[in-house]
Amino acid sequence: MLADAEGRELLTYIVSCALPEGTTIVAEHPTTHDPLEFFGGLGLAAEWEDQPLDQAGRGWVSACLLARVNANDVTVPISLRGPHAQLDTTAAERADWTLEEGAFYGDVFGMPSDPIVWIACRGVTRRPETPGPRRPRLRGARSGTPGADDVRVHVRR
């Protein structure tokens, strides 16, 4: 993972989802032995710093990673929401970021030979310029109610 740019980019996102802001993970490049730094951000699974991710941590970090993927491979500002203390929002953020694009959950941390488990649901709103047929509205993960570890993505209108 550390040997190629794509692996390092993935680890950058994993660490930023899992560990809190102010946390830095330092690793050594396997070939050049240069130090590589990965910075925490959201803190959805802060316990990962001291122990392996448990099932809940895997779910939260997976949902965060899936929420950040887009078809254009470009960074876009988003507001992540969900029933996790680290995803609390302010009234100003909720007022400014009103378009719910979708919700995501799964587990991307299986064995390399296993398929990635992921679910993406279209949000209750969408940009008017989005082409294609209207898809089912977001009903939440699993059973029609918000899941325990789903992350919802909101963007500015």
C-alpha positions as CSV (number, residue, x, y, z in Angstrom):
1,M,0.0,0.0,0.0
2,L,2.8,2.4,0.8
3,A,4.8,1.6,-2.3
4,D,2.5,3.2,-4.8
5,A,0.8,6.6,-5.1
6,E,-2.7,5.1,-5.2
7,G,-2.1,3.1,-2.0
8,R,-0.8,6.1,-0.2
9,E,-3.8,8.2,-1.4
10,L,-6.2,5.5,0.0
11,L,-4.3,5.5,3.3
12,T,-4.6,9.3,3.4
13,Y,-8.3,9.0,3.3
14,I,-8.5,6.1,5.7
15,V,-6.5,7.9,8.3
16,S,-8.4,11.2,7.8
17,C,-11.7,9.4,8.3
18,A,-10.6,7.3,11.3
19,L,-8.3,9.4,13.4
20,P,-9.0,12.8,15.0
21,E,-7.5,16.1,13.8
22,G,-4.1,16.6,15.4
23,T,-3.1,13.0,15.0
24,T,-0.3,12.1,12.6
25,I,0.8,8.6,11.5
26,V,4.3,8.4,10.3
27,A,5.3,5.4,8.1
28,E,8.4,4.6,6.1
29,H,8.3,4.2,2.3
30,P,9.3,0.6,1.7
31,T,11.7,1.4,-1.1
32,T,13.1,4.9,-0.5
33,H,12.8,4.7,3.3
34,D,11.5,8.3,3.2
35,P,9.1,9.2,6.0
36,L,5.4,9.4,4.9
37,E,2.9,11.4,7.0
38,F,-0.8,10.7,7.2
39,F,-3.0,13.2,9.1
40,G,-6.2,12.5,11.1
41,G,-9.3,14.5,10.5
42,L,-12.7,13.3,11.5
43,G,-12.0,10.8,14.3
44,L,-14.8,8.3,13.4
45,A,-12.7,5.5,14.9
46,A,-10.1,7.1,17.2
47,E,-9.5,3.8,19.0
48,W,-7.7,2.6,15.8
49,E,-4.6,4.4,17.1
50,D,-4.2,1.8,19.8
51,Q,-6.1,-1.3,18.6
52,P,-7.5,-2.9,15.4
53,L,-10.7,-1.5,14.1
54,D,-13.8,-3.2,15.5
55,Q,-16.9,-3.8,13.4
56,A,-18.4,-0.4,14.2
57,G,-15.1,1.4,13.4
58,R,-14.9,-0.5,10.1
59,G,-18.4,0.6,9.3
60,W,-17.9,4.2,10.1
61,V,-14.6,4.5,8.2
62,S,-16.0,2.5,5.3
63,A,-19.0,4.8,5.1
64,C,-16.7,7.9,5.2
65,L,-14.5,6.5,2.4
66,L,-17.5,5.6,0.2
67,A,-19.0,9.0,0.7
68,R,-15.9,10.7,-0.6
69,V,-15.8,8.8,-3.9
70,N,-17.1,10.5,-7.0
71,A,-17.2,9.7,-10.7
72,N,-14.9,12.7,-11.6
73,D,-12.0,11.8,-9.3
74,V,-11.9,15.4,-8.0
75,T,-12.1,16.7,-4.5
76,V,-15.4,18.4,-3.8
77,P,-16.4,20.1,-0.5
78,I,-19.1,18.0,1.3
79,S,-20.8,18.0,4.6
80,L,-20.9,14.5,6.2
81,R,-23.8,13.7,8.5
82,G,-24.7,10.7,10.6
83,P,-25.4,9.5,14.1
84,H,-21.8,9.8,15.3
85,A,-20.6,12.5,17.7
86,Q,-17.8,13.5,15.3
87,L,-20.4,14.2,12.5
88,D,-22.3,16.8,14.5
89,T,-23.1,19.9,12.5
90,T,-23.9,23.5,13.4
91,A,-27.1,25.3,12.5
92,A,-25.1,27.3,9.9
93,E,-23.7,24.2,8.3
94,R,-27.2,22.6,8.1
95,A,-28.6,25.8,6.6
96,D,-25.8,26.2,4.0
97,W,-25.5,22.5,3.0
98,T,-29.1,21.5,2.3
99,L,-28.9,19.2,-0.7
100,E,-28.7,15.5,0.4
101,E,-26.9,13.7,-2.3
102,G,-26.8,10.2,-0.8
103,A,-26.1,7.8,2.1
104,F,-23.3,5.2,2.2
105,Y,-22.4,2.3,4.4
106,G,-20.6,-1.0,4.1
107,D,-17.3,-2.7,5.0
108,V,-14.3,-2.2,2.8
109,F,-11.9,-3.9,5.2
110,G,-12.4,-7.5,4.2
111,M,-9.8,-9.9,2.9
112,P,-8.3,-9.0,-0.5
113,S,-10.0,-12.0,-2.1
114,D,-13.5,-11.0,-0.8
115,P,-15.7,-8.6,-2.6
116,I,-16.1,-5.1,-1.1
117,V,-19.4,-4.7,0.8
118,W,-20.9,-1.3,0.1
119,I,-24.3,0.3,-0.2
120,A,-25.0,3.7,-1.7
121,C,-28.5,5.2,-1.6
122,R,-29.6,8.3,-3.5
123,G,-30.5,11.2,-1.3
124,V,-34.0,12.7,-0.8
125,T,-32.9,15.7,-3.0
126,R,-30.7,16.0,-6.0
127,R,-29.3,18.7,-8.2
128,P,-31.7,19.8,-10.9
129,E,-29.1,19.3,-13.6
130,T,-28.6,15.6,-12.7
131,P,-29.5,13.7,-15.8
132,G,-31.4,10.4,-15.8
133,P,-34.6,9.0,-14.4
134,R,-35.6,9.8,-10.8
135,R,-34.4,7.1,-8.5
136,P,-36.0,5.9,-5.3
137,R,-35.7,8.4,-2.5
138,L,-33.3,7.6,0.4
139,R,-35.1,5.5,3.0
140,G,-32.1,5.0,5.1
141,A,-29.9,2.0,5.4
142,R,-31.1,-1.6,5.8
143,S,-34.7,-1.5,7.0
144,G,-36.2,1.9,6.0
145,T,-34.7,3.8,8.9
146,P,-31.3,5.4,9.2
147,G,-28.6,2.9,9.9
148,A,-26.4,3.0,12.9
149,D,-23.3,3.7,10.8
150,D,-24.5,5.3,7.6
151,V,-22.9,8.5,6.5
152,R,-25.0,11.0,4.5
153,V,-23.5,13.5,2.1
154,H,-24.8,17.0,1.8
155,V,-23.6,19.6,-0.7
156,R,-24.4,23.3,-1.2
157,R,-27.3,24.0,-3.6
